[in-house]
Amino acid sequence: MSSTKTTEDIIQYENPYYKVVTRNGYFIIDEGNDVAGALVIAETKDGRFVLVKQFRVPIDQTTYEYPRGGRSGPDETLDQAAMRELREETGYGVESLEFLGLIHPNSAILRTGVAVYYAKLKDVPEFERDHEVDEVIYVSRRQMAEMIRNNEITDAMTLSAFVMAFTKQALDRM
């Protein structure tokens, strides 16, 4: 297949949240932004990481994931989206927020990426969380690694973000 780039998209389906287009015979899901949302690796004061447990309809399974979500509107920045999603899903506010990078969750069909942040959390949850998630759990680095090894965490964005953070920490120590 040619590596020639083209910008001609043919809309196959469209709704208020995304559209499906074809380009050069490929189907692409376009959420309208180059970066559609944010994921937050949230660490508590005692060094544990916050995961959310929730049922995901497309895979018919309960997953463990870092908190994440899309922008609430076109004027919301990615930093704001990260803090809002964290607050909504866990009840926590942040002491500090650091942008780690960008991931493309499925570059074969999704045009948009997700911004990855690392947050140091305030002492205790300050807000009432919404009920998007079933449960908020706290895990150590070792527990997180064991959950990944035991195939308890299968969410690609969470796995990518974990590697991103682990790599940054390893490089910072060199």
C-alpha positions as CSV (number, residue, x, y, z in Angstrom):
1,M,0.0,0.0,0.0
2,S,1.3,3.5,-0.8
3,S,2.4,5.8,1.9
4,T,1.0,8.8,0.0
5,K,-0.9,11.1,2.3
6,T,-4.3,12.4,1.2
7,T,-6.7,14.7,3.0
8,E,-9.9,13.6,1.1
9,D,-12.2,12.0,3.7
10,I,-15.6,10.6,2.7
11,I,-18.1,10.7,5.6
12,Q,-19.8,7.3,6.0
13,Y,-21.6,8.1,9.3
14,E,-21.8,11.1,11.6
15,N,-23.3,11.9,15.0
16,P,-22.7,14.6,17.6
17,Y,-19.8,12.8,19.1
18,Y,-17.8,11.4,16.2
19,K,-17.8,10.6,12.5
20,V,-16.7,7.6,10.6
21,V,-14.9,8.5,7.4
22,T,-13.1,6.5,4.7
23,R,-9.7,7.6,3.2
24,N,-7.9,5.5,0.7
25,G,-10.1,2.5,1.6
26,Y,-9.5,2.8,5.3
27,F,-12.2,3.4,7.9
28,I,-11.3,6.1,10.4
29,I,-13.1,7.2,13.5
30,D,-12.8,11.0,14.0
31,E,-13.8,12.6,17.3
32,G,-13.2,16.1,16.0
33,N,-10.0,16.9,17.8
34,D,-6.4,15.8,17.4
35,V,-6.4,15.1,21.1
36,A,-9.9,14.2,22.4
37,G,-9.3,13.8,26.1
38,A,-7.0,13.2,29.0
39,L,-5.9,10.3,31.2
40,V,-4.5,10.9,34.7
41,I,-2.0,8.7,36.6
42,A,-3.0,9.8,40.1
43,E,-0.7,9.2,43.1
44,T,-1.8,9.6,46.7
45,K,0.4,11.1,49.4
46,D,1.3,7.6,50.6
47,G,2.5,6.5,47.1
48,R,-0.5,4.5,46.0
49,F,-2.1,4.9,42.6
50,V,-5.7,5.4,42.0
51,L,-7.6,3.2,39.6
52,V,-11.2,3.1,38.7
53,K,-13.2,0.0,38.3
54,Q,-16.0,0.1,35.8
55,F,-18.0,-2.0,33.4
56,R,-17.2,-1.4,29.7
57,V,-20.2,-2.3,27.5
58,P,-18.2,-2.8,24.2
59,I,-16.1,-5.6,25.7
60,D,-18.8,-6.8,28.2
61,Q,-16.3,-6.7,31.0
62,T,-15.3,-4.9,34.2
63,T,-12.0,-3.1,33.8
64,Y,-9.4,-1.4,36.0
65,E,-8.2,1.9,34.5
66,Y,-6.6,5.2,35.3
67,P,-9.2,7.9,35.4
68,R,-9.8,9.4,32.0
69,G,-12.4,11.1,29.7
70,G,-13.1,13.5,27.0
71,R,-13.2,17.3,26.9
72,S,-16.5,18.7,28.1
73,G,-16.5,21.3,25.3
74,P,-14.4,23.0,22.8
75,D,-13.1,25.6,25.2
76,E,-11.9,23.2,27.9
77,T,-8.2,22.7,27.9
78,L,-6.6,19.3,28.3
79,D,-5.3,20.3,31.7
80,Q,-8.8,21.3,32.7
81,A,-10.2,18.0,31.3
82,A,-7.7,16.0,33.3
83,M,-8.5,17.7,36.6
84,R,-12.3,17.5,35.9
85,E,-12.3,13.8,35.0
86,L,-10.1,13.0,38.1
87,R,-12.5,15.0,40.3
88,E,-15.7,13.4,38.8
89,E,-14.4,9.8,38.9
90,T,-12.5,9.8,42.2
91,G,-13.5,13.0,44.1
92,Y,-9.8,14.1,44.3
93,G,-8.4,17.5,43.6
94,V,-4.7,17.8,42.6
95,E,-1.7,19.4,44.2
96,S,0.3,19.2,41.0
97,L,-0.3,18.1,37.4
98,E,2.4,17.2,34.9
99,F,1.9,16.5,31.2
100,L,3.7,13.3,30.3
101,G,2.9,12.9,26.6
102,L,0.4,11.7,24.1
103,I,-0.8,8.3,23.2
104,H,-2.8,7.1,20.2
105,P,-5.0,4.3,21.7
106,N,-5.7,2.6,18.3
107,S,-3.8,4.2,15.5
108,A,-5.3,1.8,13.0
109,I,-8.8,3.3,13.3
110,L,-8.8,6.3,15.6
111,R,-7.6,9.6,14.4
112,T,-7.4,11.2,17.9
113,G,-5.0,10.9,20.7
114,V,-5.2,11.1,24.5
115,A,-3.1,13.4,26.7
116,V,-1.4,11.6,29.6
117,Y,-0.9,13.4,32.9
118,Y,0.7,12.6,36.2
119,A,-1.0,14.1,39.3
120,K,0.0,14.3,42.9
121,L,-3.3,14.3,44.8
122,K,-4.5,16.3,47.8
123,D,-4.8,14.5,51.1
124,V,-8.4,13.3,50.8
125,P,-11.1,13.4,48.3
126,E,-12.8,16.8,48.4
127,F,-15.6,16.3,46.0
128,E,-18.5,13.9,45.6
129,R,-17.7,11.6,42.7
130,D,-20.1,10.8,40.0
131,H,-21.4,7.3,39.5
132,E,-19.7,6.6,36.1
133,V,-17.3,4.2,37.9
134,D,-18.2,1.3,40.1
135,E,-15.4,1.7,42.6
136,V,-12.2,3.6,43.2
137,I,-9.2,1.4,44.3
138,Y,-5.7,2.2,45.5
139,V,-2.7,0.1,44.5
140,S,1.0,0.2,45.1
141,R,3.5,0.2,42.1
142,R,4.1,-3.5,42.8
143,Q,0.4,-4.3,43.0
144,M,-0.1,-2.4,39.7
145,A,2.7,-4.4,38.0
146,E,1.2,-7.7,39.4
147,M,-2.2,-6.8,38.1
148,I,-0.7,-6.2,34.7
149,R,1.3,-9.5,34.8
150,N,-1.9,-11.4,35.9
151,N,-3.9,-9.9,33.0
152,E,-6.2,-8.0,35.4
153,I,-5.4,-4.7,33.6
154,T,-6.0,-5.0,29.9
155,D,-7.0,-1.4,29.0
156,A,-4.5,-0.2,26.4
157,M,-4.5,3.4,27.5
158,T,-3.8,2.4,31.1
159,L,-1.0,0.1,30.0
160,S,0.5,2.7,27.7
161,A,0.4,5.4,30.4
162,F,2.0,3.0,33.0
163,V,4.9,2.4,30.6
164,M,5.2,6.1,29.9
165,A,5.4,7.0,33.6
166,F,7.7,4.1,34.4
167,T,10.1,5.1,31.6
168,K,10.1,8.7,32.7
169,Q,11.0,7.8,36.2
170,A,13.7,5.4,35.1
171,L,15.2,8.0,32.8
172,D,15.0,10.7,35.5
173,R,17.2,8.5,37.8
174,M,19.9,8.0,35.1
